[in-house]
Amino acid sequence: MTSQPRLVTIRELFNGERRFRVPIYQRAYAWGKVEIETLIRDIASVLDRPSYYIGTLVLHEVRDVDSDQPLFDVIDGQQRLTTLFITLTHPELRPGLLEIAAPFQIADRLLTFEERKRSNLDLAALARPDTHSGAMKALQDDGIKAGAEAVANLLSDENRLIRMLADQGIPWSAGTLPVLPQRVLEYLLDHVQIVLTELPTDTDLNHYFEVMNTRGEQLEKHEIVKAHLLGLIGEDTLGRALFASVWDACSDFTGHVQARFEPSARSEIFGDPHHDRDKGWNTFLPVDVDDLAQRFRPAQVLRAEGEKDLDSLLAASESSGAPASGGAKDDGDAGRYGAIIDFPNFLLHVLRLHADSDREISLDDKKLVAQFARTVTSASDALAFAYRLLRAKFLFDNFIIKPLDEPGGSDESNWVIHRLYYTRPEARSAKLSPRNAFGHQTQQLLMLQAMYQVTHQRRVYKEFLYQLLEFLDTSWASIGQIQGEDFIRHIHRMAEDDLAALGVRDGDGLDAGTGVPHFALNLLDYKLWWLSEIEKTSPEGLPSVNAAGFRFAYRTSIEHFLAVNLADRDDQRAVVNKFGNLCLMTRSENSVRSDHTPDWKVAKYGTTDQSLKFYFMAEFQKEAKEWGPWQITEQSRTMRNVLFQTLPR
């Protein structure tokens, strides 16, 4: 029988009483920048709480065959456990851990990986008290090396942490003592808790995994919100039917919301092609919830009777994926897509719109239930929210970037902005078909939105997406359409404001190696593309590069074109971290390329899908036939000029 789960602090977890081992059947450490940022951001945002829970850890006690000592195999939670171990042993963070009120240090190999030699060498190096920060470059396991870099970039830079909190509307003054990174580490040790479960030694793990994989899922937070809103609507049968159909249609993020309604309801809400073929099924007609209710034709009014209150939902653990309006037919040509956000987080964006852009509405899905309970408090308010939800989903689906979901394809850079239109081929039934939403301006808007998405790829705290939705919502309410040129200028203003907020125009903020804000590098790539493809000019002082094929992708690692470990001379070391020597690439590419010379990188990757800045560096290197301090300094100067050239706004 499983021992009673109990809450333990992170200090208690790593107090030396247990040695942890990740069994061979568990995957290697794979958390990257996104997952680590999420964990640290969540912890840093709750420093005023007495405690904070971060998940579960399931252990199984075995005997170490070498020492005959107890060893705890990690059955569930190893990614989180390894991240905590890296954080608490990182040499750049160790001094802060020794300076807190109750100093802390891990000086033993409390964590190992079964049959993974490189991982164990890295973990042992981290645990040694005499390991210095420079040794992080020599870590051998790509996952652990990337994890250590991500942890250090966040927790050794107070300004970055302050900006992260500011994105969530949480003020923190620089100079406050203790400094923010130290405050986060102290809170992590003594206030962050994890649910620890230790399985008995005679546990049949095969049976345990079978039970864990087939157990019922818990009710999700957005289902609790749905039950709350339906409870407010009460016994209003038509109101419940309207709300349920809108909710279910909007919860599907694999396609456009128009496709989730039967043709008759679709024509009423999104334009009747028989009255205006150009606007058929591609506009949004209701002006308020009363107008929506008049247009709404529920296929099954009685389905409202089947909606459950919260107690029923908890008892039945129902899902909310029923088709809207009784089950819309699948339009084969409407396309299938990925999404840059999920439904629970999208609900928070709509809630903020519904609350007249109240910035007190946090885009933090941990607060989803509480914020709805506080903000939506009546039947009329619940139905008004349903109207805003449907309008926002229409705008999101038709004017916001999404990855195209194609068989065998990749969503790394296959971005589209598709708007659905009514079509009726000869001798065939009417259908929805996608087209580029903004005609010849689609590509520029796609590049702008992709620039933001690859910078802020997490599905939470997407402030840039809220700003886009707010613009779309305001424009639609005002003129009933979205003008591409106005949208472009709006995002240009956003980008220039966000660049200014980084504070990197003066000082050495752009010459900080892997600490350079990724947004600055992505914005630079956009401006290089914009100059080449929109303005049809070449940046002064830079070689000619064909930018037509460039696409934004999830390049999450900063590369030194001249690798740090190959900068042997004093003059090279003085410039190796400068802006002119840096570009973005994928994490896997960085691990392969980190020990090679610039000319090798140009020969190997010069024609592959890279950042635009890489192409310019590569072309400069080929022309000069070298890459040294002069080239790096000159690139820094010219690229800064491009970055701070103001976009049309």
N, C-alpha and C positions, 0 to 999 in steps of 0.2 A: 504494500500500500504506500502511496506517495506521502512523504512527510508534509506536515502542514506548511503551506507557503507563508513566508514572513517578509516584512519590509526590512531592508537593511540599507544603511547609508553606504556611499561609495568608499568612505574611509574604512568602515567595517568590512566591506567586501574584500579590500586589499590589505587587511591587517596582518597577513602572513599566516593565518591559520589554515588556508587552503592553497593548494597548487592546482592550477587549471591546465587542462590539455584539450586542444581542439582535435577531435578524432579525424582519421584520414578520410572518412566518408563525408565529412563536412567540406564545403567549398572553401577555397583559400580566401584570405581577407580581400574584400572587394569594395569597401566603402570608399567613395571618392569625395570630391569637393562639395557636391550638392548635399549628400547625406551628412557629412561632418558639419557643414555650415548650418544645416537644419537643427542638428543636436545642440550646437553651441548657441545659435540664435534663440532657440526655445529656452535654454537655461538662462541666458543673459537677460531675457525679457521678463523673468519672474523673480528677480532678486528680492522683491518685497514680500514674497510669500514665505510662510514658515517652512514649507517643504514642497518638493516637486517630484513626481513619479515619472520615470522614463521607460518603463517596460518590465519585461520579465527575463529571468535567467534560470534555466533548468539544467541541473547538474546530475551526474550519475557517478557514484563513488566506485572506483576500481583500485587495484593494487599495482603500483609501479614495479615491474618485474626486475628492474635494476636495483632499486633501493628498498623494495618491499615496504614502501611507505604509501599512505593513502594518496590517491590522485583523483581529481574530479574532472571527468569528461564533460565537455560543454555540449549539451543536447540541443539547446535552443538559446539564442542570444549572443552568439560568438562575435558577430560583427560589432555590436555595441560594446561588448566586453573588450575586444581588441582595441577599439577606438579609445576607450577609457584608459587602458594600459599605456597606449602611445602618448596620450595627453599627460598622464601623471609621471612619465619617465623622460619626456622630451627634455634635452639639455637646455634649450632656450627657456623653458618654463620652470625648471628645477629651482633656480634661485627664488622665484616668487613663492613656490611651495614651501620653501624653508623659512620664508619671512612672515608667513601668516601667524595668527595668534597661536594655533596649535600646529607647529611645523609637521610636514609630512614628506616621507621619502620611501620609494620602493627601491630596495638595494638587493633584490633577489630575483631569480628567474621564476616568478610566480605564474607565468603563462608560457606554454609551449605549443607547438603544432606537431602532431604525430606524423613522422616520416616526411617532414618538409624542412630540409636542411637550411635553405636560404632564409626562410621565415624565422627559424630558431636563432640563427646567427644574428639577424637584425634585432630580434627581441632581446637577446642577451646583451647586445651592444647598447641598446636603450637602457637596460636595467643597471649597467655599470655606472657608478657615481662619477667616474673620471671621464666619461665620454663627453666630448665637446661638440658644439653645434656644427662645426665643419664636417664632422663624421657622418652627418645625415646624407651628404652627397654620395657616400660610399655604401649606403644601404643597398642590398642586392634584390630584395623582393619588390617588384614594381608597385604592388598594392600598399605595402607598409611604407615604402618611400614616399608615395603620393599622399598617403594619410598623414605622415609626419610633416610634410610640407604644408598641407592644408591646415593642420592644427596650429603650426607655428605662425602662419600668415595671419590667422585670426587672433590668437591669444597672446601674441607678442607685439601687437600693434593696437594701442589704445584708440587711436583716431579711427581706425577701421571699425572697431567694435562700437564706438560712439555713432558712426554713420549707420551701422547696422541697426542700432536701437532707434535712431532718428527715423529710419524707414518705417518703423512700427509705431511712430508717434510717441516714443519714450525718450524724454530729455535726460541727458547726462552731461555734466559740465566737466571739461578737461581740467585736471588739477585736483579734482575731488579725491580725498584719501579715504581708504586705500584706493590705488589706481584701479581702473575698471578690470583689466585682466586678472589682477590679484583678487579682486572681489569675486569675480566669476569662479576662479579656482577654489577659493575658500567656500563659496556656496556649493560648488560641485561636490566637495568632499563631505560636508557636514549637513547639507540640507536636501541634496538630490538623493532619491531613494529608488531602489529596484526591488521587485518581488522575486525573492529567491526560493526556489523549490529544489529539494534534493531527493532524487529517486532512490529507493532502497537498492542495495547491492544485487538482489536477486530479481530485479525488474527485467521482464522480457521486452527488450527494446523494440523488436519487430512489432510486437503487439501494441506497444506504446505509440509508435509512429502511425500505425494503422488507425488507432483510436483518434489521435490528434488530427490526422488528415481527413477523417470522415465526420468529425463532430460538427454540430450546428453552429452557424455563425451568429455572433451577437448582433443585436439591433444597432444600426449605424446612426450617427448623430443626425444626419439629414432626415432619416425616417422619424426620429423623435420630433424634429421641427415640423414635419408634415402632419404628424398626429396632433401637435399643438395647434396648428393653424386650422385643421379640420374641426378640432374641438371648439374653436372660437366661432366657426361658421354654424355649428350646431345642426339643427334639423332642417335647414334650408336645402331641400333636395336639389334644386337647380343650381344653387350656389356650390354645393358639394361636387356636383357633376362637372361644373365649369372648372373649379379649382383642381379636381383630380386629373382631368384631361390635360389642362395646361401643365401641371406639375410633371406628369408622366411624359408628355411630349418634350419638355425642356430637360429632363434628366438624361436623355439620350445624346451623347456627345460623339457618336459615330457618323452622324449626318446632319443635314439641315432640318430645322424644326418644321418647315413646310411639309416635308415628306412624312411627318408623323400624323398628319390629318387626312381624313378621307377627302376626295375631290370636292364634295359639296361644301364641307366646312372650310376647306382650303380656299375655295373661291370667295367665301364670305369674309374671311379674315385677311387673306393675302392677295386679293384682287381677282375678279372674275374675268377670265380670258375672253368670254363671249361679249363682254361689254367694252373691254379695252385690252386687246391682245398684247400690247407692249408692256402692260403692267400686270398681266395675268400671272398670279402665283409668285410674284417677285416684289411685292410691296407690302406695307403693313397699314391696314385701313382703320382699325379701331382707334378712337381718340381718347377713350377712357374706359374704365371697367364697365360702365353701364352700356356703352356702345358695343363693347366686346360681348356682353351678355346677350344683347339683342341679335348679334350676328351668330352667336354660338348655337349650333344644332347638335346636341348630344345624340350619338347613335344609340346609346342605351342609358336613358335617364336613371334607370334602376341601379346602374352600377354605383351610384352614390350611396345606395343603401348598403352596399358591400364594403364601403370604407370603414375601417376600424378606428376606435379610439386608441389611446396609448396602451392601455391595459391589454386590449385585444392584440395589438401589434406585438407587444412583448410576449404574450402567450403563444402566438402563432409564428412569430419571427418572420413575418411576411416580407417579401421584397417589393420594390415599387417600380418594377420594370414593365408594367402592362402597357400595351399600345394605347395611344391617345385616341379618343373618340371612337372607342370600340374596336380599334385595330386597323390602322391605315395600311394600305397595300404598299409593298416595297417598290419604289420606283427604281428600276434597274439602272437607269442612266444618271441617277441623282448623285452617285459617287459615295465612297466610304472614306472616312477621314480619321486621323488621330486628332488630338486636342492638346492645347497648351495649358489647359486647366481642367480640373475635375468639377463635378457638380457641386459638392459641398462648398468648395472655395468660390465657385461662381455665385452661389447663393449670397455670400457675404458682399460681393460687389454689387449685386442687385439690391441688397438690403441698404447699402450706403446710398445708392441712387434713390431708393424709395424714401429714405430719411433726409432728402434734400442735400445730399453730399455731406452729411454729418461726419466729420473726420474722427469723431469719437467711436464710430463703427470701425473696429479693428479688422483687418484682413487676416485674421488669425483663426484657423478652423478649430482650435482648442476652445474658442469662445463662442462657437456657432449657436449652441442651444441657448446659452444665457443671453446673448445679444438679441435673438429673436424674441425670447420671452419678455425682454425689457422694451423692445421697440414696437412689436406688432401685438396689440392688446384688445382688438375688437374684431367682429365679423366683417365690418366694412373695410377695415384696414387689411385684413387677411385677403379679401378679394381684390383690393387695390394692389396689394403686393403681387398677386397672381398676374394682373395686367402688366405690371412693370417687368415681371419675370419673362413673360412671353415676348414683349417688345425687345427687351435686352437680348434674349436668345436669338431673335430674328436678326438683330444688328450684329451680334457676335458671329453668327453662322455665315452671314453674307458679306461682311466687311473686315473681318479679322483673320489674320494668318492662321493656317493650319497645315499639318503635314498630310499629304495624300497617301492613303493606305492602299498600296498596290501589291499584288502577289509577288513575293520575291524582292520587293523594293525595300528601300531604307528611308526612314523619316529624318535622317541626319541633315539633309538639305533640300528635300523634295517639297518645298513650301508652295502653297497656292493661296489665293484669295478668290474664292469662287462664289458667285451669286447664282441662285437657281432661277430658271426661266421656264415658262410654259412652251412646249413644242408639241406639234402634232404632225408627224410624218405621214405621207400619203398611205391610206389604207391601214393605218395603225392607230391605236388609241393614244390619247394625250398623255404626256409624261413630263416630268421635270428634268431639265438638262442644265449642267453647270457651264458658266462662261466666266471669263475674267471680269471681276466686279467693276474695274475702273478703266477699261479700255487700254489705251496706250500708257496711262499713268499707273497701271497695275504693278508693273515691275518695280517702279520707284517706291511705291507704298509697301510692296512685299519686302524689299530690301530694308526699309526703315523698321518695319515691325520685326523682321527676322533679326536685325541687329539687337533689338531689345530682348527678344526671346532667348537668343543664345547667351546673352549676358545674365539674364535672370530666368534661368530655366526651371527653377523650382515652382511648384504649383501653388505655393502659399506666398503671401505678402507681395503679390504682383501689382505694385503701385502703378507701374507703367501701363498695365492692362486697364486698370481702373480709369486712368486719365484718357485712354483711347475710348473706352465705353462711355465715359462722361461726355466727351466731345460728340460721339455718334448720337447719344441720347438727346443732347441739347439741339443738335442740328436737325434731327428727325422731328422733334417736337416743334421746331420753329418753321421749317420749310418742307418737311416731308420727303427729303432726299439728302444724299451725302455727296458733296462736291469734292472731287479728287484733289484739286489744287488747294482747297481750304484744309483738307485732311493732311496733305503733305506739309503745309506751312505750320500746322498745329504740332506735328511731330518734330519738325525742325526746332520749334521753340522749346519743346520738351528737352530735346537733345542738348541744345545750347545751355539751357538752365541746369541740366544735370551735370554737364561738363564743368560749369562754373562752380557748382556745389562741391565738386571733388577738390577744389582748391589746388590744382596742379599747374596753373599757369606760371606761378613763381615758385622758387625753391626747387628741391630735388625730388618732388613727388613722382615725376616721370622717369627718373634715373634710379629707381629702387629695385631693379631686377625683378624677381618674382612677386614683389610687393606692389607693382604697378597695377592700378585698377583696370580690370578687364574691359570695363565700359570704354575707357579711353582708347584702348587698342581696337575695339570693335567700331567705335565711332570714326576712328582714323581710317579704317578699311572702307566704311561707307563714304567718307568724304573723298577718298581716292577714287572710288567707283563713280561717285557723283560727278567729279571733275571730268573724268574720262568719258562716261556714257551719257550724261545729261548736259553738261556744259561743253563737252567736246574740246577740252583743253588738256594740256599736260602740265602737271605741277612744276613750278620753276625749280630748277636744280636737280630734278629727278629724271632718270632714264625713261624711255618709252616702254610701256607695258600694256598688253592687251587685257583689259579688265572685263570684257564682255561675258566671259564664262564664269566669272567669280560668283560664288554662292556662300552665304553664311551657313556655318555648320557648328556643331557643338565642340568648339576648340577650347578646352578648359585648362590648358597648361601653357605657361609662358616658357618659350624657348630662348636661350642665348644663342644667337647665330654663331658667334665665337664662344665656344663652351667655356664655362668658368674654370674647369679643370685643365683646359688647354691654354689658359692665359698665363704664360710662364714669366713674361717680363713685367717690370713695374709699370711701363706705359700701357700695357694691355690690361693689367689688373685695375688700373685707374679708370678705364672706360668700359669694362666688360658688362657692368650693370646699367649702362646708359640706354636711353630710349631708342637710339639708333641701332642697337644690337639686339633688340627684343622683338618677338612676334608671338602670336597665339598658334597653338596646334593642339591636336588631340593628345590625351594622356599617353596612349599606347605609342604614338609616334615619338613623343619626347623621350620615352624610355629607350627607344631604339637609336635615336639620333644624338643623345646627350654626349657621347664620347667621340664624335666625329668632327672633322674640320669643315669650315664653310664650303670649300670647293667640293668636298664629297657630298654634302647635302644638296648643293646645286645640281650636281650630276645625277644624284639619286632621285630627288624630289622636284626638280625644276619644272616638270610638265604635269605633276599630279595636282590634286585639289588641295590648295594651300590658301593661307590668308594672303590678302593683297600685299600687305607689308613684306611678307616673305618674298613675293615675286619681285618687288622693287629692290630689296636687298640682294637677291640673287642676280638680278640684271646689273646692278652696280658692281657686284663682285666680279662678274664675268667681264665687264668692260675694263675694270682696273686690274684684273688678274691677281687681286689680293684683297684681304679683308683685315685691316689693322686699325690702329687708333685714329688715323686721319679719316678713313671711310666711316667709322662709327660716329665720330664727332660731326662729320658733314651730314650723315643721315639723320642724326639727332636734330640738327638745326633745321633741315628742310622738312622733316616730318612734323616737327613742332609747328612750323609755319602753316602746314596743311591742317593740322588738328585745330588750330585756333583761327582758321579762316571761317568767318561767320556764314552760316547757311541762310538762304532766303527765308524770311519769316514775316 
